[in-house]
């Protein structure tokens, strides 16, 4: 018996050492820095034309931060959201990102616009701080660098989705005009939608761009060719309402499909019945958590959850997990992102090699004055009925 134990003694010692090392790895807390709080930078337009989105961002962020701190924070430290009001201005966004770097903030959430996120991305790579956007969808952000991530998928996928949905619900429409905002968001999505037409069974015969913040669209609507049967509208809600009002004034009777930028409760309230039946694609954001829904409705004083809030909430939670298990430095956070497997309010989030996440989209339609999700049963039923080609 003693001889047998001696023979196995090296293995027993090795097992004890391995257990000790594993236990040490588990109990050694990451370094959360010397500051009293853990600061997370938030790029958000709290004033200007994009402020409607900004307020939902703030609600989602505050819900997450409050929840984290009520549970004891991270390593006993409270999380602090440091808001940087971008005004929706790209040049200001870059300046504020530099400011975050100077203040020693290693992680920034935002910007919500594609142009703003690209401006932030340049600074993130230069200063070695982490950027993670919850809303920027430009394809140019994919694989941007080691410090750039997003919790939303690229418009490369959304453009194809818009084309597919257009054909499903409007199978007889062939000639389409694309009206798009002339910025990183609009350009990328317009290109993706147009390319999808080659296999999607429709023809993009005309593209019309407009400036961000534009309010008069008399010329643009008047220039739409007479044989146009459908319009793909790629816009923010602030411009979309003026476009639809002008289309109604000029008696434009066409099928419409829109991008995620117009899916807010404000669209119908500003446009009215002309927007009824409008179809749009958006990133998957159906919220079923009763606790989140109740808390959002109290804070927003609105029964309809705008998608920017849950996406912002999930992004803060992902950042918190990365800091909790990785540490509070840019390199530790970005390395932790690679290991994240997060099931959030808006579904699962896993980062791909290019810093983005796999695509998942909902289809929205305005019914009785409100945006409602179209069931996938209805969509698949329409396809199998032969009303649209199965591309």
Backbone torsions as a table, in degrees:
resi	resn	phi	psi	omega
1	UNK	NA	-47.6	180.0
2	UNK	-63.2	-39.8	179.7
3	UNK	-63.2	-40.9	178.7
4	UNK	-62.4	-41.0	179.4
5	UNK	-64.6	-39.6	179.1
6	UNK	-64.3	-36.9	179.4
7	UNK	-64.6	-35.6	-176.8
8	UNK	-94.2	-0.9	-176.7
9	UNK	-56.8	-44.0	178.5
10	UNK	-59.3	-38.7	179.3
11	UNK	-68.0	-38.0	179.4
12	UNK	-64.5	-45.1	178.8
13	UNK	-61.0	-43.9	178.6
14	UNK	-59.7	-41.3	179.6
15	UNK	-64.2	-40.4	178.6
16	UNK	-64.0	-43.4	179.5
17	UNK	-62.2	-43.1	179.8
18	UNK	-63.2	-42.5	179.0
19	UNK	-62.5	-40.8	179.6
20	UNK	-63.4	-44.0	-179.7
21	UNK	-64.7	-41.6	179.3
22	UNK	-64.6	-43.3	-179.9
23	UNK	-63.8	-40.3	179.0
24	UNK	-62.9	-38.9	179.3
25	UNK	-62.9	-38.7	-177.3
26	UNK	-70.5	-43.4	-171.6
27	UNK	-87.6	-16.8	178.7
28	UNK	-72.9	110.1	-178.3
29	UNK	-72.2	142.8	175.5
30	UNK	-62.0	163.0	178.7
31	UNK	-82.1	117.8	180.0
32	UNK	-100.9	13.4	176.3
33	UNK	83.9	177.7	-174.9
34	UNK	-97.3	-12.4	-178.4
35	UNK	-71.0	157.2	-179.0
36	UNK	-70.8	-29.7	-179.8
37	UNK	-123.4	160.5	174.5
38	UNK	-100.4	111.4	-174.1
39	UNK	-93.1	135.0	174.7
40	UNK	-122.5	122.1	178.8
41	UNK	-74.2	139.2	179.1
42	UNK	-126.5	109.7	174.1
43	UNK	-84.2	119.2	-174.2
44	UNK	-155.2	136.3	175.8
45	UNK	-81.8	102.1	179.3
46	UNK	-93.7	-2.9	174.2
47	UNK	-147.8	164.8	-177.6
48	UNK	93.7	-169.7	-173.2
49	UNK	-67.9	-18.8	-178.4
50	UNK	-104.1	12.8	-175.6
51	UNK	-62.5	-27.6	178.2
52	UNK	-61.1	-40.5	175.7
53	UNK	-68.0	-41.4	-175.7
54	UNK	-59.6	-38.7	-179.6
55	UNK	-66.4	-35.2	176.3
56	UNK	-70.3	-36.1	174.4
57	UNK	-57.9	-47.7	-177.3
58	UNK	-62.9	-40.2	178.3
59	UNK	-61.9	-47.3	179.8
60	UNK	-62.3	-42.4	179.6
61	UNK	-63.8	-46.7	-176.8
62	UNK	-66.5	-35.1	176.0
63	UNK	-61.4	-43.1	-179.2
64	UNK	-69.0	-45.9	-178.3
65	UNK	-62.2	-44.2	178.8
66	UNK	-61.1	-41.0	-179.9
67	UNK	-65.5	-42.9	179.5
68	UNK	-63.0	-45.8	-177.4
69	UNK	-69.7	-33.7	176.2
70	UNK	-65.8	-25.4	178.4
71	UNK	-91.2	11.0	176.9
72	UNK	103.9	4.7	178.5
73	UNK	72.1	-150.1	177.8
74	UNK	-119.3	115.0	-177.8
75	UNK	59.7	30.9	-179.5
76	UNK	83.8	-1.7	179.0
77	UNK	-102.9	141.4	177.3
78	UNK	-75.7	146.6	174.2
79	UNK	-88.3	135.7	179.7
80	UNK	-122.8	122.9	175.1
81	UNK	-85.2	121.1	179.4
82	UNK	-101.7	102.3	-175.0
83	UNK	-80.9	132.9	175.6
84	UNK	-120.3	108.3	-177.0
85	UNK	-75.1	110.6	-175.5
86	UNK	-82.1	-16.5	-173.7
87	UNK	62.4	5.3	-174.4
88	UNK	76.8	18.7	-175.8
89	UNK	-106.5	122.2	-174.9
90	UNK	-63.4	-42.7	-179.5
91	UNK	-64.7	-38.3	178.3
92	UNK	-66.7	-36.3	179.0
93	UNK	-57.8	-45.7	179.9
94	UNK	-62.8	-40.5	178.2
95	UNK	-62.6	-43.3	-179.6
96	UNK	-67.3	-32.4	176.6
97	UNK	-66.0	-40.7	174.9
98	UNK	-60.8	-39.1	179.6
99	UNK	-62.4	-41.6	177.3
100	UNK	-60.7	-41.1	179.1
101	UNK	-63.0	-42.3	179.6
102	UNK	-65.3	-31.7	-179.3
103	UNK	-83.1	-0.7	177.2
104	UNK	77.8	22.0	178.2
105	UNK	-86.3	116.8	-173.1
106	UNK	-85.4	-9.6	-175.6
107	UNK	-139.6	131.6	-179.5
108	UNK	-129.3	132.9	175.4
109	UNK	-100.2	127.6	179.8
110	UNK	132.5	-163.4	-21.8
111	UNK	-70.5	163.2	-178.7
112	UNK	-79.2	-20.6	177.5
113	UNK	-93.1	152.6	179.9
114	UNK	-65.8	-42.8	179.6
115	UNK	-63.3	-41.6	178.8
116	UNK	-65.8	-40.8	179.5
117	UNK	-64.5	-37.9	178.0
118	UNK	-65.6	-38.4	176.8
119	UNK	-64.3	-41.4	176.7
120	UNK	-64.6	-38.4	-176.5
121	UNK	-61.3	-39.2	177.9
122	UNK	-59.4	-45.1	-179.5
123	UNK	-68.6	-39.9	-179.7
124	UNK	-57.9	-45.7	-179.5
125	UNK	-68.9	-38.3	-178.9
126	UNK	-69.5	-42.5	-174.7
127	UNK	-94.6	-5.1	-179.4
128	UNK	59.2	51.3	168.7
129	UNK	-122.2	154.3	-172.5
130	UNK	-86.8	134.1	172.7
131	UNK	-114.9	132.9	174.7
132	UNK	-137.6	116.5	-178.3
133	UNK	-98.2	138.4	177.4
134	UNK	-96.9	0.8	-172.8
135	UNK	-145.3	-17.2	-176.9
136	UNK	-75.5	122.1	-172.1
137	UNK	-113.7	2.8	-177.7
138	UNK	-57.9	135.7	176.7
139	UNK	-59.8	-23.0	-178.2
140	UNK	-66.4	-16.1	-179.2
141	UNK	-83.3	-15.3	-178.5
142	UNK	-68.3	127.1	179.1
143	UNK	64.2	29.3	-174.3
144	UNK	-65.3	-41.1	-178.8
145	UNK	178.1	-174.7	-175.2
146	UNK	-72.6	-19.4	-172.5
147	UNK	-111.8	11.2	-174.4
148	UNK	-116.7	126.6	-179.1
149	UNK	-138.2	168.7	170.8
150	UNK	-155.5	152.5	-179.8
151	UNK	-103.8	24.9	-179.6
152	UNK	-139.3	150.6	-174.3
153	UNK	-88.3	165.4	-175.0
154	UNK	-71.9	151.8	176.9
155	UNK	-69.4	-11.1	173.2
156	UNK	-55.6	-40.1	179.3
157	UNK	-78.5	-40.7	-176.1
158	UNK	-65.7	-37.0	179.0
159	UNK	-60.4	-42.3	176.9
160	UNK	-64.8	-40.0	179.5
161	UNK	-63.5	-41.2	177.6
162	UNK	-59.6	-44.0	179.6
163	UNK	-63.8	-42.1	-179.5
164	UNK	-64.1	-45.4	-179.5
165	UNK	-65.4	-38.1	177.9
166	UNK	-57.5	-45.8	-177.4
167	UNK	-69.5	-33.6	-180.0
168	UNK	-66.2	-44.4	-174.8
169	UNK	-92.8	-17.5	178.2
170	UNK	-134.5	66.7	-173.5
171	UNK	-65.0	-19.7	-177.9
172	UNK	-92.1	-2.8	-179.3
173	UNK	-86.2	125.1	-178.7
174	UNK	-114.6	-43.5	-174.6
175	UNK	-96.1	116.0	-173.6
176	UNK	-121.6	140.1	171.8
177	UNK	-107.3	134.8	176.9
178	UNK	-103.2	123.2	174.6
179	UNK	-111.4	119.8	-171.8
180	UNK	-139.6	150.9	178.1
181	UNK	-76.8	134.6	-173.8
182	UNK	-85.7	75.9	173.3
183	UNK	-150.2	-174.6	-175.8
184	UNK	-60.0	-38.8	179.1
185	UNK	-64.3	-53.4	-176.0
186	UNK	-67.0	-42.3	-177.9
187	UNK	-63.3	-44.8	-179.2
188	UNK	-65.6	-41.7	-177.7
189	UNK	-73.1	-38.1	178.0
190	UNK	-62.8	-41.1	179.1
191	UNK	-64.8	-43.8	-179.4
192	UNK	-63.6	-44.1	179.1
193	UNK	-63.3	-41.8	-178.6
194	UNK	-65.4	-43.0	179.3
195	UNK	-64.2	-34.2	-179.7
196	UNK	-66.1	-21.1	-179.8
197	UNK	-66.0	-24.3	-179.4
198	UNK	-61.7	-36.4	179.0
199	UNK	-106.3	-9.0	-173.0
200	UNK	-90.6	-4.4	176.2
201	UNK	85.3	16.2	176.0
202	UNK	-133.0	163.3	-178.2
203	UNK	-119.1	124.1	171.9
204	UNK	-85.5	102.5	-174.4
205	UNK	-91.9	-12.4	-174.5
206	UNK	-157.7	137.9	173.3
207	UNK	-124.9	135.4	-178.5
208	UNK	-129.2	120.7	179.0
209	UNK	-100.6	159.3	175.9
210	UNK	-145.0	162.9	-176.2
211	UNK	-83.8	146.6	175.0
212	UNK	-63.4	131.8	-178.6
213	UNK	88.2	-0.7	-179.6
214	UNK	-66.5	144.9	-178.7
215	UNK	-123.9	-18.2	-179.9
216	UNK	-107.7	120.4	-176.5
217	UNK	-124.2	24.9	-179.4
218	UNK	-58.4	-47.0	-176.5
219	UNK	-67.7	-43.3	-176.9
220	UNK	-63.0	-45.6	-179.0
221	UNK	-68.0	-39.0	-180.0
222	UNK	-65.6	-25.2	-176.7
223	UNK	-83.9	-4.5	-179.5
224	UNK	-68.3	129.4	-176.0
225	UNK	-65.2	151.6	-173.1
226	UNK	-67.0	-27.1	-178.3
227	UNK	-88.1	10.1	176.2
228	UNK	-68.4	127.7	179.8
229	UNK	-106.4	-20.6	-179.1
230	UNK	-148.6	155.5	179.1
231	UNK	-129.7	131.7	170.6
232	UNK	-99.3	115.2	-176.6
233	UNK	-103.4	117.5	-179.9
234	UNK	-116.6	106.1	-167.2
235	UNK	-160.9	166.1	162.7
236	UNK	-84.1	161.0	-177.6
237	UNK	-65.2	-30.7	-177.2
238	UNK	-63.6	-34.1	175.9
239	UNK	-88.9	-32.4	-176.4
240	UNK	-59.8	-38.1	-178.3
241	UNK	-63.4	-37.4	178.5
242	UNK	-71.6	-35.9	178.1
243	UNK	-63.6	-46.9	-178.5
244	UNK	-68.9	-36.0	176.9
245	UNK	-63.9	-41.0	179.4
246	UNK	-70.0	-38.0	177.1
247	UNK	-61.3	-41.5	177.8
248	UNK	-65.7	-42.5	-178.9
249	UNK	-61.9	-34.1	-179.6
250	UNK	-91.2	5.9	175.1
251	UNK	71.2	30.4	-178.5
252	UNK	-75.0	118.9	-178.6
253	UNK	-116.6	93.5	-177.2
254	UNK	-140.6	169.1	172.2
255	UNK	-83.7	143.2	-177.5
256	UNK	-121.1	144.2	166.9
257	UNK	-137.0	142.4	-176.3
258	UNK	-128.7	171.7	178.4
259	UNK	-97.0	174.1	-175.2
260	UNK	-64.6	-21.3	-177.9
261	UNK	-64.8	-16.5	-177.9
262	UNK	-102.8	-2.0	-175.5
263	UNK	-84.2	79.2	173.7
264	UNK	-136.9	160.9	-177.8
265	UNK	-65.6	-19.5	-175.4
266	UNK	-72.5	-24.5	-172.5
267	UNK	-58.1	-53.9	-176.9
268	UNK	-67.0	-38.2	-178.8
269	UNK	-63.6	-27.3	179.4
270	UNK	-89.5	-31.0	-173.3
271	UNK	-98.8	-43.0	-179.2
272	UNK	90.5	-160.6	-171.2
273	UNK	-57.6	-21.2	179.3
274	UNK	-60.8	-26.3	-178.5
275	UNK	-84.6	-5.7	-178.6
276	UNK	-60.4	133.1	-179.8
277	UNK	87.5	-4.2	179.3
278	UNK	-60.2	133.7	-179.6
279	UNK	-112.0	140.5	178.1
280	UNK	-146.7	153.6	172.3
281	UNK	-98.0	153.0	174.2
282	UNK	-156.1	160.6	178.4
283	UNK	-60.8	141.9	-178.0
284	UNK	-55.0	123.1	-174.5
285	UNK	-151.7	23.8	178.9
286	UNK	-69.1	123.1	-177.3
287	UNK	-102.1	123.9	179.8
288	UNK	-116.6	-3.5	-179.8
289	UNK	-73.3	112.3	-175.7
290	UNK	-62.5	-33.3	179.0
291	UNK	-65.1	-44.5	178.6
292	UNK	-64.2	-46.0	-178.3
293	UNK	-58.3	-47.1	-178.3
294	UNK	-62.1	-46.7	-177.6
295	UNK	-66.7	-40.1	178.1
296	UNK	-61.7	-45.4	-178.0
297	UNK	-62.8	-33.6	176.4
298	UNK	-68.2	-46.0	-175.5
299	UNK	-74.3	-40.5	-176.5
300	UNK	-86.3	-17.0	-174.3
301	UNK	55.5	42.7	-177.7
302	UNK	-148.1	138.2	-179.2
303	UNK	-83.2	-17.9	-179.8
304	UNK	-99.0	126.7	-178.5
305	UNK	-87.6	114.3	174.4
306	UNK	-77.0	136.0	-166.4
307	UNK	-61.4	-23.0	-178.1
308	UNK	-63.2	-28.4	-178.9
309	UNK	-70.2	-54.2	179.4
310	UNK	-64.7	-32.4	177.1
311	UNK	-66.2	-37.7	177.7
312	UNK	-69.0	-41.0	177.3
313	UNK	-58.8	-51.5	-179.1
314	UNK	-60.4	-38.5	-177.4
315	UNK	-66.8	-40.6	176.1
316	UNK	-62.2	-42.4	-179.7
317	UNK	-63.4	-38.4	177.5
318	UNK	-65.6	-43.7	177.5
319	UNK	-61.0	-42.8	180.0
320	UNK	-61.9	-41.9	178.0
321	UNK	-63.3	-41.6	-179.7
322	UNK	-63.1	-40.9	178.9
323	UNK	-70.3	-42.8	-177.0
324	UNK	-59.4	-42.0	-175.0
325	UNK	-102.7	-12.9	-179.0
326	UNK	-109.0	-42.6	-175.9
327	UNK	127.7	170.5	-173.1
328	UNK	-106.9	54.7	169.5
329	UNK	-133.4	157.3	-176.4
330	UNK	-57.7	-45.1	-177.8
331	UNK	-67.2	-37.5	178.2
332	UNK	-67.9	-37.7	-179.6
333	UNK	-67.2	-47.1	-176.9
334	UNK	-67.3	-33.5	176.3
335	UNK	-67.8	-37.9	178.7
336	UNK	-67.2	-33.9	177.6
337	UNK	-56.6	-37.1	-177.4
338	UNK	-64.1	-20.6	-177.8
339	UNK	-103.8	-3.0	-175.1
340	UNK	-66.7	131.9	169.5
341	UNK	-130.3	93.2	-168.2
342	UNK	-115.0	127.4	174.6
343	UNK	-104.9	105.6	-172.4
344	UNK	-111.4	-169.5	178.5
345	UNK	-58.1	-36.5	-178.2
346	UNK	-99.4	18.2	177.8
347	UNK	103.0	-172.4	-175.8
348	UNK	-74.0	144.8	177.4
349	UNK	-129.5	118.4	175.8
350	UNK	-135.3	127.2	-176.9
351	UNK	-80.0	134.2	174.5
352	UNK	-87.5	177.4	-176.7
353	UNK	-63.1	-24.5	-178.8
354	UNK	-88.6	6.9	177.9
355	UNK	88.1	-3.6	178.9
356	UNK	-102.7	-171.7	178.3
357	UNK	-122.9	159.8	178.3
358	UNK	-62.5	152.5	-176.4
359	UNK	-73.8	143.5	172.4
360	UNK	-155.2	122.4	-173.2
361	UNK	-128.3	151.3	170.3
362	UNK	-108.3	159.4	173.2
363	UNK	-112.8	127.4	-177.4
364	UNK	-114.0	149.4	178.2
365	UNK	-144.8	140.7	177.2
366	UNK	-82.7	116.1	178.6
367	UNK	-128.4	126.0	179.9
368	UNK	54.1	38.6	174.1
369	UNK	82.6	7.6	-179.2
370	UNK	-136.4	147.5	174.1
371	UNK	-70.7	129.3	177.0
372	UNK	-133.0	145.6	178.0
373	UNK	-73.3	136.8	174.5
374	UNK	-86.6	129.2	-178.2
375	UNK	-68.7	144.6	177.7
376	UNK	-66.5	-21.7	175.0
377	UNK	-64.4	-41.0	177.8
378	UNK	-66.8	-41.0	-178.4
379	UNK	-65.7	-49.5	-179.1
380	UNK	-67.1	-32.3	178.1
381	UNK	-66.2	-37.1	177.8
382	UNK	-67.0	-40.3	179.1
383	UNK	-64.2	-49.5	-175.3
384	UNK	-69.3	-18.8	177.4
385	UNK	-75.0	-7.2	176.6
386	UNK	86.8	14.7	-178.6
387	UNK	-84.9	-8.4	178.8
388	UNK	-151.7	148.9	179.9
389	UNK	-70.8	141.7	-176.9
390	UNK	-81.1	67.8	-179.4
391	UNK	-85.7	NA	NA
